[in-house]
Amino acid sequence: MNKQLSPVSYEQFGHFLHSKSGIVLGAAKQYLVRSRMVPLMHRFASTDIDSLIQKVISQQDPVLTQAALEAMTTNETLWFRDKYPFEILLSKLLPELAEKQDRIRVWSAASSTGQEAYSIAMTIADFSRVNRGAFNRGIDIIGTDLSSKVIKIASAGTYDTLSLNRGLTDDVKRRYFTLNSD
Protein backbone atom coordinates (compact mmCIF):
# COMPACT_ATOMS: atom_id res chain seq x y z
CA MET A 1 0.00 0.00 0.00
CA ASN A 2 1.59 3.29 -1.15
CA LYS A 3 0.70 6.10 1.25
CA GLN A 4 3.16 8.60 -0.19
CA LEU A 5 1.54 11.64 -1.77
CA SER A 6 3.32 13.02 -4.82
CA PRO A 7 3.73 16.79 -5.17
CA VAL A 8 1.72 16.72 -8.42
CA SER A 9 -1.23 14.88 -6.82
CA TYR A 10 -1.11 17.23 -3.84
CA GLU A 11 -1.22 20.28 -6.08
CA GLN A 12 -4.04 18.86 -8.23
CA PHE A 13 -6.03 17.85 -5.16
CA GLY A 14 -5.49 21.32 -3.68
CA HIS A 15 -6.98 22.95 -6.80
CA PHE A 16 -9.86 20.47 -6.83
CA LEU A 17 -10.60 20.98 -3.14
CA HIS A 18 -10.56 24.75 -3.48
CA SER A 19 -12.87 24.71 -6.52
CA LYS A 20 -15.37 22.37 -4.83
CA SER A 21 -15.31 23.69 -1.28
CA GLY A 22 -13.33 26.89 -0.94
CA ILE A 23 -10.84 25.10 1.31
CA VAL A 24 -7.27 26.30 0.74
CA LEU A 25 -4.58 23.80 1.66
CA GLY A 26 -1.47 25.93 1.42
CA ALA A 27 2.02 24.69 0.70
CA ALA A 28 2.66 22.43 3.70
CA LYS A 29 -0.49 20.41 4.36
CA GLN A 30 0.54 17.17 2.68
CA TYR A 31 0.43 15.43 6.08
CA LEU A 32 -3.21 16.53 6.52
CA VAL A 33 -4.27 15.21 3.12
CA ARG A 34 -2.42 11.96 3.73
CA SER A 35 -3.91 11.46 7.22
CA ARG A 36 -7.44 12.10 6.01
CA MET A 37 -7.24 10.22 2.72
CA VAL A 38 -5.51 7.02 3.92
CA PRO A 39 -8.71 5.78 5.65
CA LEU A 40 -10.49 6.27 2.32
CA MET A 41 -7.91 4.05 0.65
CA HIS A 42 -9.15 1.19 2.81
CA ARG A 43 -12.83 2.06 2.34
CA PHE A 44 -12.58 2.37 -1.46
CA ALA A 45 -10.12 -0.50 -2.01
CA SER A 46 -7.25 1.60 -3.29
CA THR A 47 -3.62 0.62 -2.80
CA ASP A 48 -2.11 3.94 -3.85
CA ILE A 49 -2.97 7.39 -2.49
CA ASP A 50 -2.14 9.13 -5.78
CA SER A 51 -4.54 6.92 -7.75
CA LEU A 52 -7.22 7.47 -5.10
CA ILE A 53 -6.80 11.22 -5.46
CA GLN A 54 -7.04 10.94 -9.24
CA LYS A 55 -10.34 9.05 -8.81
CA VAL A 56 -11.60 11.79 -6.50
CA ILE A 57 -10.62 14.52 -8.96
CA SER A 58 -12.27 12.66 -11.86
CA GLN A 59 -15.58 12.71 -9.90
CA GLN A 60 -16.65 9.46 -11.57
CA ASP A 61 -17.68 8.03 -8.19
CA PRO A 62 -19.92 10.58 -6.43
CA VAL A 63 -19.75 8.60 -3.17
CA LEU A 64 -15.95 8.77 -3.19
CA THR A 65 -15.97 12.47 -4.10
CA GLN A 66 -18.34 13.30 -1.24
CA ALA A 67 -16.34 11.14 1.18
CA ALA A 68 -13.14 12.96 0.23
CA LEU A 69 -14.74 16.38 0.67
CA GLU A 70 -16.16 15.36 4.04
CA ALA A 71 -12.79 13.94 5.10
CA MET A 72 -11.13 17.28 4.39
CA THR A 73 -13.57 19.40 6.40
CA THR A 74 -12.69 20.15 10.00
CA ASN A 75 -16.23 20.34 11.46
CA GLU A 76 -15.10 22.42 14.43
CA THR A 77 -17.99 24.17 16.09
CA LEU A 78 -18.86 25.90 19.32
CA TRP A 79 -21.84 27.73 20.78
CA PHE A 80 -21.48 31.49 20.30
CA ARG A 81 -18.13 30.89 18.63
CA ASP A 82 -16.15 34.12 18.48
CA LYS A 83 -18.20 36.34 20.82
CA TYR A 84 -17.63 39.54 18.84
CA PRO A 85 -19.89 38.72 15.84
CA PHE A 86 -22.73 37.89 18.24
CA GLU A 87 -22.22 41.16 20.10
CA ILE A 88 -22.43 43.04 16.77
CA LEU A 89 -25.51 41.02 15.77
CA LEU A 90 -27.28 41.91 19.03
CA SER A 91 -26.19 45.53 19.38
CA LYS A 92 -26.08 46.76 15.78
CA LEU A 93 -27.47 44.45 13.10
CA LEU A 94 -30.67 43.27 14.76
CA PRO A 95 -31.80 46.80 15.74
CA GLU A 96 -31.18 47.99 12.18
CA LEU A 97 -33.02 45.01 10.69
CA ALA A 98 -35.93 45.36 13.14
CA GLU A 99 -36.51 48.95 11.97
CA LYS A 100 -36.98 47.81 8.38
CA GLN A 101 -39.83 45.44 9.30
CA ASP A 102 -38.81 43.02 6.54
CA ARG A 103 -38.55 39.27 6.73
CA ILE A 104 -34.91 38.48 7.44
CA ARG A 105 -32.81 35.61 6.26
CA VAL A 106 -29.58 34.52 7.86
CA TRP A 107 -27.17 32.06 6.30
CA SER A 108 -24.78 30.19 8.54
CA ALA A 109 -22.22 28.74 6.13
CA ALA A 110 -19.96 25.90 7.24
CA SER A 111 -22.26 25.43 10.22
CA SER A 112 -21.02 21.94 11.06
CA THR A 113 -23.31 20.35 13.66
CA GLY A 114 -25.36 23.53 13.99
CA GLN A 115 -24.07 25.32 17.06
CA GLU A 116 -23.48 28.58 15.17
CA ALA A 117 -26.93 28.56 13.52
CA TYR A 118 -28.63 27.77 16.83
CA SER A 119 -26.56 30.48 18.52
CA ILE A 120 -27.86 32.97 15.96
CA ALA A 121 -31.41 31.80 16.69
CA MET A 122 -30.92 32.23 20.45
CA THR A 123 -29.47 35.72 19.92
CA ILE A 124 -32.47 36.72 17.80
CA ALA A 125 -34.87 35.21 20.37
CA ASP A 126 -33.18 37.20 23.16
CA PHE A 127 -33.46 40.39 21.09
CA SER A 128 -37.10 39.70 20.20
CA ARG A 129 -38.03 39.08 23.83
CA VAL A 130 -36.88 42.60 24.73
CA ASN A 131 -38.12 44.18 21.47
CA ARG A 132 -41.68 42.92 21.13
CA GLY A 133 -42.99 43.12 17.59
CA ALA A 134 -39.56 42.90 15.99
CA PHE A 135 -39.43 40.60 12.99
CA ASN A 136 -43.20 40.11 12.67
CA ARG A 137 -42.66 39.09 9.06
CA GLY A 138 -40.52 36.17 10.14
CA ILE A 139 -36.99 34.95 10.27
CA ASP A 140 -35.30 32.22 8.27
CA ILE A 141 -32.01 30.80 9.47
CA ILE A 142 -30.31 28.45 7.06
CA GLY A 143 -27.34 26.36 8.12
CA THR A 144 -25.27 24.65 5.45
CA ASP A 145 -22.17 22.51 5.39
CA LEU A 146 -20.29 20.34 2.91
CA SER A 147 -20.70 17.33 5.17
CA SER A 148 -24.05 15.60 4.99
CA LYS A 149 -23.13 13.73 8.18
CA VAL A 150 -22.89 16.89 10.29
CA ILE A 151 -25.98 18.41 8.68
CA LYS A 152 -27.98 15.40 9.93
CA ILE A 153 -26.72 16.07 13.45
CA ALA A 154 -27.58 19.77 13.15
CA SER A 155 -31.05 19.00 11.81
CA ALA A 156 -31.78 16.71 14.75
CA GLY A 157 -30.81 19.44 17.23
CA THR A 158 -29.80 16.87 19.83
CA TYR A 159 -26.56 17.48 21.68
CA ASP A 160 -24.70 15.62 24.41
CA THR A 161 -23.74 17.18 27.72
CA LEU A 162 -20.15 17.74 26.64
CA SER A 163 -21.12 19.81 23.60
CA LEU A 164 -23.72 21.77 25.61
CA ASN A 165 -21.08 22.66 28.17
CA ARG A 166 -18.78 24.08 25.48
CA GLY A 167 -19.94 27.70 25.51
CA LEU A 168 -23.41 27.66 27.10
CA THR A 169 -24.27 28.98 30.53
CA ASP A 170 -26.69 27.09 32.75
CA ASP A 171 -29.24 29.88 32.19
CA VAL A 172 -29.06 29.54 28.40
CA LYS A 173 -29.35 25.75 28.65
CA ARG A 174 -32.47 26.10 30.82
CA ARG A 175 -34.09 28.63 28.45
CA TYR A 176 -33.38 26.93 25.13
CA PHE A 177 -32.87 23.22 25.71
CA THR A 178 -34.77 20.29 27.06
CA LEU A 179 -32.32 18.26 29.06
CA ASN A 180 -32.65 14.48 29.09
CA SER A 181 -31.66 12.52 32.12
CA ASP A 182 -30.48 9.59 29.97
ZIBEL-V954399 format. One record per run of one state. SS is the DSSP state (~ for helix, > for strand, _ for the rest). FROM is the first residue (numbers start at 0). TO is the last residue. Records with the same first field share a line. If there is no record, write none. Layout:
# ZIBEL-V954399
SS = FROM-TO  FROM-TO
This chain:
# ZIBEL-V954399
_ = 0-0  2-5  21-28  43-46  58-60  72-81  100-102  108-113  130-137  143-146  156-159  164-168  176-181
> = 1-1  47-47  103-107  138-142
~ = 6-20  29-42  48-57  61-71  82-99  114-129  147-155  160-163  169-175
